[in-house]
């Protein structure tokens, strides 16, 4: 393999390789949403990635959807992330914060004053989340008012500023996997009749408004966007994903962003793998900038994606979770550690910072 391990430019950054770490929710922050010292070890262990994208991080108290996920809206949270960023930088890595608002995928017990979740439309998702007592059906949401939309956009801007204060190299806007921005994008969750609903260009408006708020804080080359055009996770659907996401990608092109990160397929897809990949292949032809592919890639298929020009970088999720030195393992073609699903969400060091590094003995 050679192409996957060539350096690549991202804004003013020179990244060592094209093996990116995808965002991975781990539910190990404290009750106040502050990531701890163990998280600093976890991310520093994976600093050989060309770029680390952090776990999804809520932009505000109303953006929270799961127990023990981190935020970026309080001074304590900013200080917690600063320790993590410093640890990654000291290990030679680069790290972006993923900005997250879950929208309707939440439960009132997680929100201030037991509030109802907010969404583009008052449509309850057939989905579950995790609260203090375990798994729970998500709560009935309320539709965001014009004022609520403006307040949420302000929250994105403030969170972007907090990420800069924490020392991050950039931010990724989470517009995928059935959370708030994705809910605005897709017809199954957006039934609005104002300027944020109806035709695709209107449904894309919330995403571009978020981008514009973030660009008030960050240089465009240090901002990425993640989308998942065919992923059905969190009860998502769209009448015409090719149209919806073509309009989204063409709109994003106008901002000259650092990258587009596409979840190309998942187990929650509404269609076949071939259909999913056809959608992402089409979007790839529309996107003018750096394209990051995600979804079921291994070393060989990742190398092929970069070599053929389908992708400029490949984001690995579970493989990075279980292999802190994943780039080296892929480059040498050696066996990977198998991830332990029982330790994915919550807990301590086991299944978090405990996965072994590759040993030279394994080469022989």
C-alpha positions in Angstrom: 0.0 0.0 0.0 1.2 3.5 -0.9 -1.6 5.9 -1.7 -3.4 5.5 1.7 -0.2 6.5 3.5 0.7 9.5 1.4 0.4 12.9 3.2 -2.5 15.2 2.3 -3.3 18.9 2.8 -6.3 20.0 4.8 -6.5 23.8 5.0 -3.2 24.9 6.5 -2.5 21.4 7.9 -0.3 18.8 6.5 -1.7 15.4 7.5 0.7 12.5 7.7 -1.6 9.9 6.0 -5.1 9.4 4.7 -6.2 7.0 7.4 -8.7 9.0 9.4 -10.3 8.1 12.7 -14.1 8.3 12.4 -16.2 9.7 15.3 -17.1 7.0 17.8 -19.5 7.6 20.7 -18.1 5.9 23.8 -20.3 7.3 26.7 -17.4 7.8 29.1 -17.8 11.5 30.0 -19.0 12.4 33.5 -22.5 13.4 34.4 -21.7 17.1 33.6 -20.5 16.1 30.1 -16.8 16.6 30.9 -14.4 14.2 29.2 -11.8 12.9 31.6 -8.1 11.9 31.8 -8.9 8.4 30.4 -10.2 10.1 27.2 -6.9 11.9 26.9 -5.1 8.6 26.9 -7.5 7.1 24.5 -7.2 9.8 21.8 -3.4 10.2 22.3 -3.0 6.4 21.7 -4.6 7.0 18.2 -2.6 10.0 17.3 -1.0 8.3 14.3 -4.2 8.8 12.4 -3.9 11.3 9.6 -6.8 13.1 11.4 -8.8 12.2 14.5 -12.5 13.2 14.5 -13.8 13.1 18.1 -16.9 11.4 19.3 -20.0 13.4 18.7 -20.1 16.3 21.2 -23.3 18.2 22.1 -23.3 21.9 21.3 -25.7 22.8 24.1 -27.7 21.2 27.0 -30.7 20.8 24.6 -28.4 19.0 22.1 -27.9 16.0 24.4 -29.4 12.6 23.5 -27.5 10.0 25.5 -26.2 9.5 29.0 -22.5 10.3 29.6 -21.7 12.0 26.2 -19.4 15.0 26.3 -20.4 18.6 25.6 -18.6 21.7 24.4 -20.8 24.4 26.0 -19.4 24.9 29.5 -16.0 26.1 30.8 -15.4 22.7 32.5 -16.0 20.9 29.2 -13.7 23.2 27.3 -10.9 22.5 29.9 -11.5 18.8 29.6 -11.2 18.9 25.9 -8.1 21.1 26.1 -6.3 18.3 28.0 -7.2 15.9 25.3 -6.1 18.1 22.5 -2.8 18.8 24.2 -2.2 15.1 24.6 -2.9 14.4 20.9 -0.7 17.3 19.8 2.1 16.1 22.1 1.9 12.7 20.4 2.1 14.3 17.0 -1.5 14.0 16.0 -4.2 16.3 14.5 -7.8 16.4 15.9 -11.1 17.9 14.9 -14.2 18.2 17.2 -17.5 16.9 15.9 -20.3 19.3 16.6 -23.5 17.5 17.5 -27.2 18.3 18.2 -29.3 15.2 18.4 -32.7 16.9 17.8 -35.5 14.4 18.3 -33.2 11.5 19.3 -33.4 12.4 23.0 -35.3 11.8 26.2 -36.8 14.5 28.4 -34.9 13.1 31.4 -31.6 14.1 29.7 -32.7 17.7 28.9 -33.0 20.9 31.1 -36.2 21.0 33.2 -37.3 17.7 31.5 -38.0 19.6 28.3 -39.3 17.9 25.2 -36.6 17.4 22.5 -36.7 19.8 19.5 -36.9 18.8 15.8 -37.8 20.3 12.5 -41.3 18.8 12.9 -43.2 17.2 15.8 -42.6 13.6 14.5 -41.5 11.1 17.1 -38.8 8.7 15.9 -39.2 5.0 16.3 -35.8 4.8 18.0 -34.3 4.4 21.5 -31.7 6.1 23.5 -29.9 5.4 26.8 -30.8 7.2 30.0 -29.9 6.7 33.7 -32.2 3.6 33.9 -31.1 2.0 30.6 -32.6 1.9 27.1 -35.7 4.1 26.6 -38.0 5.1 23.7 -37.1 8.7 22.6 -39.5 11.4 23.7 -42.1 13.2 21.6 -40.4 16.3 20.1 -41.7 19.8 19.5 -41.1 21.6 16.2 -38.5 24.3 16.4 -39.9 27.8 16.0 -38.2 30.5 14.0 -36.8 31.8 17.3 -35.7 28.3 18.3 -33.9 27.9 15.0 -32.0 31.1 15.6 -31.1 30.1 19.1 -29.8 26.8 17.9 -27.7 28.4 15.2 -26.2 30.7 17.9 -25.4 27.6 19.9 -23.5 26.2 16.9 -21.5 29.4 16.6 -20.7 29.4 20.3 -19.7 25.7 20.3 -17.4 26.4 17.4 -15.7 29.2 19.3 -15.3 26.9 22.3 -13.7 24.3 20.1 -11.2 26.9 19.0 -10.6 27.9 22.6 -9.9 24.2 23.5 -7.1 24.2 20.8 -8.7 21.9 18.2 -7.3 21.9 14.7 -10.8 22.2 13.3 -14.4 21.0 13.5 -16.7 18.6 11.8 -20.4 19.5 11.5 -22.4 16.3 12.2 -25.2 16.3 9.6 -25.6 12.5 9.5 -27.1 9.5 11.2 -30.6 10.9 11.9 -29.6 13.8 14.2 -30.9 17.4 14.0 -29.3 18.6 10.7 -30.1 15.3 9.0 -33.7 15.6 10.3 -34.0 18.9 8.5 -32.5 17.4 5.3 -34.8 14.4 4.9 -38.4 14.3 3.9 -39.3 11.6 6.5 -38.6 13.9 9.4 -39.1 17.4 7.9 -42.7 18.3 7.2 -42.3 22.1 7.6 -44.0 24.6 5.3 -41.7 27.5 5.9 -38.3 28.4 4.3 -36.7 25.3 6.1 -39.2 22.8 4.6 -40.7 21.5 1.4 -38.3 21.4 -1.6 -34.8 20.1 -1.2 -33.2 23.6 -1.3 -35.3 24.7 1.6 -34.5 21.5 3.6 -30.8 22.1 3.0 -31.1 25.7 4.4 -30.5 24.7 8.0 -27.3 22.9 7.1 -25.9 25.9 5.2 -27.0 28.2 8.0 -25.0 26.1 10.5 -22.0 26.1 8.1 -22.2 29.9 7.9 -22.2 30.3 11.7 -19.2 28.0 12.1 -17.3 29.9 9.3 -17.6 33.0 11.4 -15.2 31.3 13.8 -13.1 28.9 11.7 -11.2 29.2 8.4 -13.1 27.2 5.8 -10.2 24.7 5.3 -10.6 23.6 8.9 -14.3 22.8 8.7 -15.7 19.5 7.5 -19.3 18.2 7.1 -20.5 14.6 7.6 -23.6 13.2 5.8 -25.2 9.8 5.5 -27.5 9.9 2.5 -28.7 6.3 2.7 -28.4 5.4 6.3 -31.7 4.5 8.0 -30.5 4.7 11.6 -32.8 6.6 14.0 -35.8 6.0 11.8 -34.6 8.1 8.9 -35.9 8.1 5.3 -36.1 10.3 2.3 -38.3 10.2 -0.8 -35.5 11.1 -3.2 -32.0 10.9 -1.5 -30.2 11.5 -4.8 -32.0 14.8 -5.2 -31.8 15.8 -1.5 -28.1 15.1 -1.1 -27.1 16.4 -4.6 -28.6 19.7 -3.6 -26.8 19.5 -0.3 -23.4 18.8 -1.8 -23.8 21.4 -4.5 -24.7 24.0 -1.9 -21.7 23.0 0.3 -19.4 23.3 -2.7 -19.9 27.1 -2.5 -18.2 27.3 0.9 -14.8 25.7 -0.1 -14.8 23.5 3.0 -11.9 21.3 4.1 -13.7 18.1 3.4 -17.0 16.2 2.9 -17.2 13.0 5.0 -19.8 10.5 3.7 -21.1 7.5 5.5 -21.6 5.5 2.3 -23.3 2.4 3.7 -24.4 0.9 7.0 -26.5 -2.0 8.4 -29.4 0.5 8.7 -29.5 1.3 5.0 -32.9 1.3 3.4 -31.5 -0.1 0.2 -28.9 -2.6 -1.0 -25.2 -2.0 -0.7 -24.9 -1.5 -4.4 -27.7 1.1 -4.3 -26.0 2.9 -1.4 -22.7 3.0 -3.2 -24.2 4.3 -6.4 -25.6 7.3 -4.4 -22.2 8.0 -2.8 -20.4 7.5 -6.2 -22.8 10.1 -7.7 -22.1 12.6 -4.8 -18.4 12.1 -5.3 -18.7 13.4 -8.8 -20.4 16.5 -7.6 -18.0 17.3 -4.7 -15.2 19.7 -5.6 -13.0 19.2 -2.5 -11.4 16.6 -0.3 -13.7 13.5 0.0 -13.6 11.3 3.0 -15.2 7.8 2.6 -16.6 5.8 5.5 -18.4 2.5 5.8 -17.0 -1.0 5.8 -13.5 -0.3 4.4 -10.5 -2.4 5.2 -6.9 -1.7 4.3 -7.1 -3.1 0.7 -10.4 -1.5 -0.1 -9.3 1.8 1.4 -6.2 1.8 -0.7 -8.2 1.0 -3.8 -10.6 3.9 -3.0 -7.7 6.4 -2.8 -5.8 4.9 -5.7 -8.8 5.1 -8.0 -9.7 8.6 -6.9 -13.0 7.6 -5.3 -11.8 9.0 -2.0 -9.0 11.3 -0.8 -9.0 9.7 2.6 -10.8 6.9 4.4 -12.3 7.1 7.9 -12.2 3.9 10.0 -14.5 3.4 13.0 -14.5 0.1 14.8 -11.1 -0.8 13.5 -9.6 2.3 15.1 -11.6 1.6 18.3 -9.8 -1.7 18.7 -6.4 -0.8 17.1 -4.7 2.3 18.5 -1.9 1.9 15.9 -4.3 1.1 13.0 -2.3 3.0 10.3 0.8 0.9 11.0 -1.1 -2.3 11.1 -2.8 -1.6 7.7 0.5 -0.6 6.1 2.2 -3.8 7.2 -0.8 -6.0 6.5 -0.9 -7.6 9.9 -3.8 -8.9 11.9 -6.1 -6.5 13.6 -7.4 -6.7 17.2 -11.1 -7.7 17.3 -13.3 -5.1 19.0 -15.4 -6.1 22.0 -18.9 -4.8 21.6 -19.7 -5.2 25.3 -17.3 -2.4 26.0 -18.3 0.0 23.3 -20.5 2.2 25.4 -19.7 3.2 29.0 -17.3 1.7 31.5 -13.7 2.3 32.2 -10.3 1.4 30.6 -11.3 -2.1 29.5 -12.1 -2.0 25.8 -11.2 1.7 25.7 -7.5 2.2 26.4 -6.6 -1.5 26.9 -6.3 -2.7 23.3 -2.7 -3.8 22.6 -0.3 -2.2 20.1 1.2 -4.2 17.3 4.4 -6.0 18.4 7.3 -6.5 16.1 7.2 -10.2 17.0 4.0 -10.4 15.0 5.8 -9.7 11.8 7.9 -12.8 12.0 
